[in-house]
Amino acid sequence: MAKSEFLKAQWKNLVMLNYEVDAAVLKPYIPAGTVLDLWEGKALVSMVGFMFLDTQVMGIKWPWHVNFEEVNLRFYVRYFNGTEWKRGAVFISEIVPKQMIVLIANNLYKEHYRALPMRSSIIATEDHHTEFLYEWKLKGHWNKLGATASNELVDIKPGSPEEFILEHYWGYNGLSTTKTMEYQVEHISWQTGLVRDYVFDADVAALYGTEFKPFLEKEPVSAFYALGSDIVVRMGEKIVVGK
């Protein structure tokens, strides 16, 4: 039986830059009971920017917390529950402009949110493309994540890099060396648009630690745009390893 709904919203206009990293860098972040989910033998992290729209938490649209930006750094794991493998994402860092979101998510789900000033823009070009830009202010400097994507949207192909990155329907957070929080994320398969160019200008060391600098300051292995959709995040459940 599905867990009750924790959050309903729309996740829209996702910009995703994907980087290969040394698996050893991710080891401290891997939740108990999960293993890295590799793409062609490579460990990947994604810088993701998108819009939270029409947000409801526990069935309530909280004033001034309905529409806002998020930028996160995430990687990918698998968890075997005894009968099947579940593919999920682990969030190293999540940035939003709303302090209440930080308090709720960090306390209930042990997420890694922080609140910073944010802004975003969408600019249509004359050649059937759209420019998407997400910015967040740290130490007086506006950091940037963005992309220019085709307005021609296509379905995700089975076995494609887009499928690997986008089709993770579980979230995992480490609670201790033996306990992990698991929660389900529901949405339709998203359509994508070809990315023509992108931008990522950020203080990587201040945001994520010096260990990520060699990887996030080189060229990404891929860049995706996804239209997004309505989503539901279910209430979480604790996994006890070895139980």
Buried (B, 14 or more C-beta within 10 A) or exposed (E): EEBEBBBBBBBBBBBBBBBBBEBEBBEEBBBBBBEBBBBEEEBBBBBBBBBBBEBBBEEEEBEEBBBBBBBBBBBBBBBEEEEEEBBBBBBBBBBBBBEBBBEBBBEBBBBBBBBBEBEBEEEEEEEEBBBBBBBBEBEEEEBBBBBBBBEEBEEBEEEEBBBBBBBBEBBBBBBEEEBBBBBBBBBEEBBBBBBBEBBBEBEBEEBBEEBBEEBBEEEBBBBBBBBBBBBBBBBBEEBEEEE
